[in-house]
Amino acid sequence: MITDFDKTTQDVLVELEKTQRDFWNISRPTALFLFNLIKNEGLKCGLEVGTSNGYSGIWLSTALKANGGTLDTIEFYEKRYSIARANFEKCGTSDIVTIRPGEACEVLKALPEDFKIDFAFVDANKRESIDYFHLIHPHLKAGGIFTCDNVLSHKEKVQTYIDAINSHPDYIHTVLDLPAGLSFARKIR
């Protein structure tokens, strides 16, 4: 039991975990890691690529809300973001969540230049991870954190992203041995 979550939120998370395969949700250990990371680092401006049914977004937005922050989340499929919106409302975070519907690369390209974040979480089309990284990079503040799920389970699909972030002079990067593998990078400048 996570004491930061009310009973309704805990119940919603348990129900969503039953649909993990259908909606490609992250694992609970990965969600808990990201939740604690956001809370402990005091992060306030989050961006998620791949909303799905809102499972990961509930974890992210609950931590961000506790820090006085906000979450922008991108989802292509209307059915998924409609489900996510309802889940954010049930869990009391809809007031700090902005769902940006559309194809992720197009939504990211359309972000205003002054859109700045201190945290990004990518869990969408794995082959486009490299594109998401390049499009998010100018919006991530120095000291901010960039994370990407499934880098071990889908290694061949994300290899260009891994190569790019490993060689980028602005990032310190590692892969965490969480279920499916989580890429964790801090922007140092």
BAFIVEX-520677 format. One record per residue (C-alpha): x, y, z; residue number from 1; residue in three letters. Coordinates in nm, 4 decimals, always signed. Each point is the difference from the previous one (the first is absolute). Layout:
REM residues N
+----------+----------+----------+-----+---------+
|     east |    north |       up | num | residuo |
+----------+----------+----------+-----+---------+
|        X |        Y |        Z | NUM |     ALA |
...
+----------+----------+----------+-----+---------+
***
This chain:
REM residues 189
+----------+----------+----------+-----+---------+
|     east |    north |       up | num | residuo |
+----------+----------+----------+-----+---------+
|  +0.0000 |  +0.0000 |  +0.0000 |   1 |     MET |
|  +0.1271 |  +0.3433 |  -0.0972 |   2 |     ILE |
|  -0.0970 |  +0.2498 |  +0.2698 |   3 |     THR |
|  +0.0079 |  +0.2881 |  -0.2503 |   4 |     ASP |
|  -0.3045 |  -0.1493 |  -0.1763 |   5 |     PHE |
|  -0.3554 |  +0.0086 |  +0.1269 |   6 |     ASP |
|  -0.2084 |  -0.3180 |  -0.0105 |   7 |     LYS |
|  -0.1665 |  +0.0951 |  -0.3291 |   8 |     THR |
|  +0.3358 |  +0.0497 |  -0.1707 |   9 |     THR |
|  +0.1342 |  -0.3245 |  +0.1420 |  10 |     GLN |
|  -0.3096 |  -0.1838 |  -0.1260 |  11 |     ASP |
|  +0.0294 |  +0.1580 |  -0.3466 |  12 |     VAL |
|  +0.3670 |  -0.1003 |  -0.0225 |  13 |     LEU |
|  -0.0799 |  -0.3596 |  +0.0978 |  14 |     VAL |
|  -0.2748 |  -0.0148 |  -0.2650 |  15 |     GLU |
|  +0.2285 |  +0.1478 |  -0.2662 |  16 |     LEU |
|  +0.2705 |  -0.2524 |  +0.0850 |  17 |     GLU |
|  -0.2436 |  -0.2701 |  -0.1126 |  18 |     LYS |
|  +0.0030 |  +0.1581 |  -0.3488 |  19 |     THR |
|  +0.3787 |  +0.0339 |  -0.0198 |  20 |     GLN |
|  +0.0379 |  -0.2191 |  -0.3083 |  21 |     ARG |
|  -0.2850 |  +0.1628 |  -0.1914 |  22 |     ASP |
|  +0.1220 |  +0.3541 |  +0.0653 |  23 |     PHE |
|  +0.3778 |  -0.0636 |  +0.0187 |  24 |     TRP |
|  +0.0249 |  +0.1595 |  +0.3438 |  25 |     ASN |
|  +0.3291 |  +0.0262 |  +0.1835 |  26 |     ILE |
|  +0.0690 |  -0.2338 |  +0.2898 |  27 |     SER |
|  -0.0812 |  +0.1004 |  +0.3570 |  28 |     ARG |
|  +0.3715 |  -0.0022 |  +0.0979 |  29 |     PRO |
|  +0.0771 |  +0.2415 |  -0.2852 |  30 |     THR |
|  -0.2985 |  +0.2180 |  +0.0926 |  31 |     ALA |
|  +0.1062 |  +0.0070 |  +0.3647 |  32 |     LEU |
|  +0.3568 |  +0.0906 |  -0.0983 |  33 |     PHE |
|  -0.1213 |  +0.2918 |  -0.2149 |  34 |     LEU |
|  -0.2426 |  +0.1141 |  +0.2708 |  35 |     PHE |
|  +0.2760 |  +0.0077 |  +0.2632 |  36 |     ASN |
|  +0.2439 |  +0.1620 |  -0.2414 |  37 |     LEU |
|  -0.2392 |  +0.2873 |  -0.0713 |  38 |     ILE |
|  -0.0868 |  +0.0500 |  +0.3674 |  39 |     LYS |
|  +0.3580 |  -0.0229 |  +0.1282 |  40 |     ASN |
|  +0.1472 |  +0.2220 |  -0.2732 |  41 |     GLU |
|  -0.2758 |  +0.2593 |  +0.0452 |  42 |     GLY |
|  -0.0827 |  -0.0104 |  -0.3716 |  43 |     LEU |
|  -0.2913 |  +0.2181 |  -0.1085 |  44 |     LYS |
|  -0.0398 |  +0.0048 |  -0.3784 |  45 |     CYS |
|  -0.0482 |  -0.3429 |  -0.1552 |  46 |     GLY |
|  -0.0560 |  -0.1238 |  -0.3534 |  47 |     LEU |
|  -0.1182 |  -0.3507 |  -0.0828 |  48 |     GLU |
|  +0.0013 |  -0.1450 |  -0.3517 |  49 |     VAL |
|  -0.2503 |  -0.2864 |  -0.0109 |  50 |     GLY |
|  -0.2953 |  +0.0577 |  +0.2336 |  51 |     THR |
|  -0.1816 |  -0.3253 |  -0.0741 |  52 |     SER |
|  -0.2686 |  -0.0524 |  +0.2670 |  53 |     ASN |
|  +0.1693 |  +0.2339 |  +0.2474 |  54 |     GLY |
|  +0.1682 |  -0.2591 |  +0.2228 |  55 |     TYR |
|  +0.3470 |  +0.1531 |  -0.0080 |  56 |     SER |
|  -0.1470 |  +0.3488 |  -0.0148 |  57 |     GLY |
|  -0.1810 |  -0.0553 |  +0.3300 |  58 |     ILE |
|  +0.3311 |  -0.0821 |  +0.1687 |  59 |     TRP |
|  +0.1761 |  +0.2934 |  -0.1678 |  60 |     LEU |
|  -0.2778 |  +0.2537 |  +0.0575 |  61 |     SER |
|  -0.0495 |  -0.0972 |  +0.3643 |  62 |     THR |
|  +0.3696 |  +0.0610 |  +0.0693 |  63 |     ALA |
|  +0.0050 |  +0.3202 |  -0.2055 |  64 |     LEU |
|  -0.3141 |  +0.1303 |  +0.1723 |  65 |     LYS |
|  +0.1597 |  -0.0600 |  +0.3414 |  66 |     ALA |
|  +0.2893 |  +0.2180 |  -0.1201 |  67 |     ASN |
|  -0.2326 |  +0.2733 |  -0.1297 |  68 |     GLY |
|  +0.0623 |  -0.1011 |  -0.3612 |  69 |     GLY |
|  -0.1740 |  -0.0973 |  -0.3221 |  70 |     THR |
|  +0.0037 |  -0.2805 |  -0.2555 |  71 |     LEU |
|  -0.0434 |  +0.0243 |  -0.3758 |  72 |     ASP |
|  -0.0663 |  -0.3367 |  -0.1613 |  73 |     THR |
|  -0.0230 |  -0.0964 |  -0.3676 |  74 |     ILE |
|  -0.2195 |  -0.2763 |  -0.1427 |  75 |     GLU |
|  -0.0918 |  -0.0837 |  -0.3590 |  76 |     PHE |
|  -0.2999 |  -0.2270 |  +0.0551 |  77 |     TYR |
|  -0.3197 |  +0.1830 |  +0.0944 |  78 |     GLU |
|  -0.1466 |  -0.2989 |  +0.1857 |  79 |     LYS |
|  +0.3081 |  -0.0202 |  +0.2198 |  80 |     ARG |
|  +0.0191 |  +0.3667 |  +0.0892 |  81 |     TYR |
|  -0.3731 |  +0.0040 |  +0.0758 |  82 |     SER |
|  +0.0516 |  -0.2886 |  +0.2430 |  83 |     ILE |
|  +0.3052 |  +0.1758 |  +0.1447 |  84 |     ALA |
|  -0.1901 |  +0.3255 |  +0.0485 |  85 |     ARG |
|  -0.2682 |  -0.1844 |  +0.1991 |  86 |     ALA |
|  +0.2678 |  -0.1728 |  +0.2093 |  87 |     ASN |
|  +0.1759 |  +0.3302 |  +0.0764 |  88 |     PHE |
|  -0.3355 |  +0.1417 |  +0.1124 |  89 |     GLU |
|  -0.0688 |  -0.3003 |  +0.2260 |  90 |     LYS |
|  +0.3460 |  +0.0351 |  +0.1548 |  91 |     CYS |
|  -0.0205 |  +0.3753 |  +0.0574 |  92 |     GLY |
|  +0.2807 |  +0.1119 |  -0.2305 |  93 |     THR |
|  -0.1942 |  +0.1200 |  -0.3051 |  94 |     SER |
|  +0.0500 |  +0.3599 |  +0.1169 |  95 |     ASP |
|  +0.3760 |  -0.0228 |  -0.0622 |  96 |     ILE |
|  -0.0020 |  -0.2290 |  -0.3060 |  97 |     VAL |
|  -0.0159 |  +0.1268 |  -0.3576 |  98 |     THR |
|  -0.0661 |  -0.2734 |  -0.2548 |  99 |     ILE |
|  +0.1424 |  +0.0910 |  -0.3394 | 100 |     ARG |
|  -0.1692 |  -0.2226 |  -0.2573 | 101 |     PRO |
|  +0.1788 |  -0.0856 |  -0.3216 | 102 |     GLY |
|  +0.3011 |  -0.1672 |  -0.1551 | 103 |     GLU |
|  +0.2845 |  +0.0504 |  +0.2468 | 104 |     ALA |
|  +0.2622 |  +0.1383 |  -0.2393 | 105 |     CYS |
|  -0.2466 |  +0.2537 |  -0.1395 | 106 |     GLU |
|  -0.1146 |  +0.1069 |  +0.3468 | 107 |     VAL |
|  +0.3615 |  +0.0369 |  +0.1148 | 108 |     LEU |
|  +0.0913 |  +0.2049 |  -0.3084 | 109 |     LYS |
|  -0.2905 |  +0.2346 |  +0.0760 | 110 |     ALA |
|  +0.1035 |  +0.0711 |  +0.3603 | 111 |     LEU |
|  +0.0836 |  +0.3669 |  +0.0504 | 112 |     PRO |
|  +0.3663 |  +0.0848 |  +0.0397 | 113 |     GLU |
|  -0.0577 |  +0.1181 |  +0.3574 | 114 |     ASP |
|  -0.1580 |  -0.3342 |  +0.1045 | 115 |     PHE |
|  +0.2482 |  -0.1203 |  +0.2631 | 116 |     LYS |
|  -0.0018 |  -0.3185 |  +0.2051 | 117 |     ILE |
|  +0.2204 |  -0.1603 |  +0.2623 | 118 |     ASP |
|  -0.1188 |  -0.3574 |  -0.0594 | 119 |     PHE |
|  -0.0900 |  -0.2102 |  -0.3045 | 120 |     ALA |
|  -0.1291 |  -0.3548 |  -0.0175 | 121 |     PHE |
|  -0.0239 |  -0.1780 |  -0.3362 | 122 |     VAL |
|  -0.2060 |  -0.3166 |  -0.0404 | 123 |     ASP |
|  -0.1283 |  +0.0048 |  -0.3568 | 124 |     ALA |
|  +0.1038 |  -0.1228 |  -0.3461 | 125 |     ASN |
|  +0.3437 |  -0.1452 |  +0.0748 | 126 |     LYS |
|  +0.1479 |  +0.0675 |  -0.3445 | 127 |     ARG |
|  -0.0818 |  +0.3687 |  +0.0439 | 128 |     GLU |
|  +0.1798 |  +0.0283 |  +0.3359 | 129 |     SER |
|  +0.2927 |  +0.1667 |  -0.1760 | 130 |     ILE |
|  -0.2369 |  +0.2598 |  -0.1499 | 131 |     ASP |
|  -0.1681 |  +0.0647 |  +0.3344 | 132 |     TYR |
|  +0.3397 |  +0.0505 |  +0.1613 | 133 |     PHE |
|  +0.1113 |  +0.2564 |  -0.2585 | 134 |     HIS |
|  -0.3334 |  +0.1839 |  +0.0135 | 135 |     LEU |
|  -0.0155 |  +0.0086 |  +0.3809 | 136 |     ILE |
|  +0.3671 |  +0.0935 |  +0.0507 | 137 |     HIS |
|  -0.0452 |  +0.3778 |  -0.0581 | 138 |     PRO |
|  -0.2881 |  +0.0083 |  +0.2503 | 139 |     HIS |
|  +0.1785 |  -0.1863 |  +0.2810 | 140 |     LEU |
|  +0.1669 |  +0.2324 |  +0.2496 | 141 |     LYS |
|  +0.3595 |  -0.0542 |  +0.1095 | 142 |     ALA |
|  -0.0134 |  -0.2361 |  +0.2975 | 143 |     GLY |
|  -0.3177 |  -0.1574 |  -0.1366 | 144 |     GLY |
|  -0.0578 |  -0.3718 |  -0.0419 | 145 |     ILE |
|  -0.0879 |  -0.1922 |  -0.3175 | 146 |     PHE |
|  -0.1339 |  -0.3547 |  +0.0401 | 147 |     THR |
|  -0.1067 |  -0.2582 |  -0.2568 | 148 |     CYS |
|  -0.1613 |  -0.3375 |  +0.0718 | 149 |     ASP |
|  +0.0538 |  -0.3372 |  -0.1725 | 150 |     ASN |
|  +0.3653 |  +0.0513 |  -0.0906 | 151 |     VAL |
|  +0.0888 |  -0.3592 |  +0.0935 | 152 |     LEU |
|  -0.3176 |  -0.1744 |  -0.1169 | 153 |     SER |
|  +0.0084 |  +0.1853 |  -0.3352 | 154 |     HIS |
|  +0.3741 |  +0.0559 |  -0.0253 | 155 |     LYS |
|  +0.0262 |  -0.0346 |  -0.3777 | 156 |     GLU |
|  -0.2786 |  +0.2549 |  -0.0538 | 157 |     LYS |
|  +0.1560 |  +0.2638 |  +0.2276 | 158 |     VAL |
|  +0.3678 |  -0.0541 |  -0.0794 | 159 |     GLN |
|  +0.0335 |  +0.3231 |  -0.2023 | 160 |     THR |
|  -0.1423 |  +0.1915 |  +0.2971 | 161 |     TYR |
|  +0.2366 |  -0.1755 |  +0.2428 | 162 |     ILE |
|  +0.2985 |  +0.0746 |  -0.2246 | 163 |     ASP |
|  -0.1038 |  +0.3649 |  -0.0331 | 164 |     ALA |
|  -0.0555 |  +0.0668 |  +0.3691 | 165 |     ILE |
|  +0.3159 |  -0.1886 |  +0.0991 | 166 |     ASN |
|  +0.2090 |  +0.2200 |  -0.2289 | 167 |     SER |
|  -0.1805 |  +0.3300 |  +0.0644 | 168 |     HIS |
|  +0.2273 |  +0.2403 |  +0.1910 | 169 |     PRO |
|  -0.2918 |  +0.1555 |  +0.1888 | 170 |     ASP |
|  -0.1091 |  -0.3225 |  +0.1732 | 171 |     TYR |
|  +0.1192 |  -0.2530 |  +0.2533 | 172 |     ILE |
|  -0.1853 |  -0.3228 |  -0.0792 | 173 |     HIS |
|  -0.0518 |  -0.3462 |  +0.1422 | 174 |     THR |
|  -0.2473 |  -0.2833 |  -0.0417 | 175 |     VAL |
|  -0.1745 |  -0.1116 |  +0.3169 | 176 |     LEU |
|  -0.0792 |  -0.3671 |  +0.0451 | 177 |     ASP |
|  -0.3701 |  +0.0489 |  +0.0596 | 178 |     LEU |
|  -0.2545 |  -0.2227 |  -0.1781 | 179 |     PRO |
|  +0.0366 |  +0.0670 |  -0.3763 | 180 |     ALA |
|  +0.3001 |  +0.2278 |  +0.0690 | 181 |     GLY |
|  -0.0162 |  +0.3741 |  +0.0696 | 182 |     LEU |
|  +0.2326 |  +0.2481 |  -0.1659 | 183 |     SER |
|  +0.0906 |  +0.2718 |  +0.2502 | 184 |     PHE |
|  +0.1871 |  +0.3125 |  -0.1072 | 185 |     ALA |
|  +0.0739 |  +0.3280 |  +0.1733 | 186 |     ARG |
|  +0.0549 |  +0.3056 |  -0.2154 | 187 |     LYS |
|  +0.3141 |  +0.1606 |  +0.1351 | 188 |     ILE |
|  -0.0006 |  +0.3149 |  -0.2127 | 189 |     ARG |
+----------+----------+----------+-----+---------+
***
